[in-house]
Amino acid sequence: MLAMRIVRRLLVNSTCHLTGSGKRAGAAGAVALALIAAAPAVSHAVGFGNRQWTTIGSAGVAMGGGVTNAGTAAVLDSDSATVRYNVVAVDGLFAPNPQPFLATSISMAARFLDPGNNSRVIVRLRRTDLVTSATSTLLTIDSNNFGASNLYQNQSVGCGQGFDFSTYAYFVEVTLSRTAVNAPAGIASIQIGTADLCLAPAN
């Protein structure tokens, strides 16, 4: 958190001095980039603020298989199921004050249930081209990449490419599966927001 505050201050200072002192701006930018490289954990945090896109698990549309609503969660009641959630444009998906050296990018968090080797939950943020219908995946949370738990757990990933609703439609696709009868798997909530720090892609 301290590194992020320092980076923001350095980037603001470098912006103010770009026209007045090239060396000073360059030095500030170099230090900021060094701090980003030294703090990789920030790429896994959903952005700050209170206007991110969110949904509860039970609000999705089941596209295949069977799920049961358990409060706000969607719980698997077949061997596998796919649930989709439409993502709409909200303020929290866009950076209000973009900074030089940084791209507007996104992170995704999910609260899911995967108690062991017989269950799996995959949460994918996807986009579909409005003209060609070509579909690609921007971010993925795979429960197999985290420790098993008998309780719902929160995990996040980033940094994904920023949103362009003039070109793409966006949705979250959740796949719940199990390899043993009655093995539980569930999705309770999903959150998407701007990533706190991400390096801009090279041109």
N, C-alpha and C positions, 0 to 999 in steps of 0.2 A: 504493500500500500504506500509506503514511504517512497519507494522508487517511482511509482506511478505519479505521485504528486510532484516529485522533482522533474520528471519527464515533461509533465504538462507545463510547469513553470518555464522550463528551458525552451520548449517549443513556442510558447507565447512570446518570450523574450526574443527568440530568433526571428519571429515574424515581424516584431516591431522594428528590428534593426536590419532587415534585409536590404533596405535601400540606403541606409546610412553607414553601415559598417559590414562589409562582406566577410571580413575575417572573423569578427565577433559572432555573426550569425552562423558561419560555418562551424566554428568551434562549439557553439551551443548545440547545433544540430548533431555534431559528431558525438558529443557527450550523451545526448538524449538517445541516440541509436545504440550506444554502448550499454546504457542502462536497460534498454529494452532487451538486448541480447542476454544480459545478466539476470533477467527476471522472466523466464519462460512461463511461469505459472499464470501470469496475467492473461495469457491467451485462452484460458479455460474458465474465465469468469464472465457471466452474463452482465451486460452493461448496467450502469447505475441509473437512477431515476425511477419513476413509477408508472411509465406508460408503455411498457413492453407488451408484446402480444402474448396472451396466455390462454390456456384452455384446461378444463378438467378432462380426465380420461373418459368419463361416461358420455361426453358430448359428441364423440366421433361417430362416423358412419361405418358400420361393418361391411366390408367389401367381399369377405369370404370367411368361412369358418364360423365359429360361434363364440360370443362373449356374453357375459352377464354383468349388468350394472350392480356394483356393490358400493352404495353411497356415491361418492364422486369418482370412483375408479371403475375401469373396465377390466374384468377378470376373465381369463380364458376358461371356456367350458367345452372345448373340443381339442383335437390334437394340434391345431394351428388356426390362426385367425389373422386377418389384416384389417386394420381400422385406419381411416383417413380423417384428417382435420384440415379444413380450409383456412389458409392464412390470409388475412386482410391487412391493408396498409394502416399502420398506426404510428404515432409520432416516435415511439420508442425504437422503431426499426431504422431510424435515420439519425445520423450525427448532426446535432444542432449547430456546432461550430467546428467544421473540419479543419485539421491542422496540417501544415506541410510535413512531409516525410511519412505521414500516416494515411492509410486507406480506410474508408468507411467499411467496416466489416462486422460480422455478426457472430454471436454465440448462441448456443441452445442448451437448455437444462431440462432434465426430465426426472420425475419421481416414479420409480418402477419397482416391481416385485420380481425377484429371481432368487429362490432359495437354494439352488444347487445345480449340479450337472445335468439334471433332467429337464430344466427349464431354460428359456432364452427369450429376451426382449430386445428388439432392434427398433430404434427410433431414427427415422431419416427425414431430414428437411429436403424437399425436392421442388423443382420448378419445371414448368412446361411452357415451351415457346408458343405464344399466342397465334403465330402464323403457321409454323411447321408441325406443331404438336410434339416436337422432340423433347424428351424428358431426361433430366440429369439430377444427380444427388449433390447437395451442397455440404451437408453435415450429417454425421452418423454417430449415434450413441448405441453401442453394443454392450449388453449386460455381461457378455463373456469377457469383456476387457476389465471388469471390476470384480471385487470379491463378492461371493454369494452372501445373502442375508435373509433370515426369516422375516425381516421387517422391510417395509418400503424404504428405499434409499434414494438420495438425490445425487445426480451426477451431471456434469456439463462438459461441453466440447466447444472449441472455436479454434481459429477464426475463419469464418466462412465469407464468401463473396457477398457484397452488399446487394440490396434489393433494387429491382427495376420493374415496377409494376406496369410500366408502359409497354414492356416487351414480354413479360412472363406472368403466368399464374403460379402461385405458390401453395404448397400443401405439405403437411406432415403425414408420413405413412409409418404406422406402428405395426410390426409383425410380432405376434405372440406365438410361441410354440413350446411343445413338450414332447419328451420321448418316453415317458412313463405315465400310466393311468393315474389321474388325480394330482399330478405334479402341478403346483400353482404357478401362474404367471399373470402379471397385471400391470396396468399403466394408470397412474393416479393424476398426473398433471404434466404439462409441458409449458415451457417459457422460452421466448426468443427475444433478444435485444441486441443492441449494438455492442460489439466487443470493446473492451476498455482500451487495449493497445494492440495494434497489428501493423507490421511494416508494410508500406505500399509495395505492390508488385513492381519488379523491374520492367522498364520499357524495352 
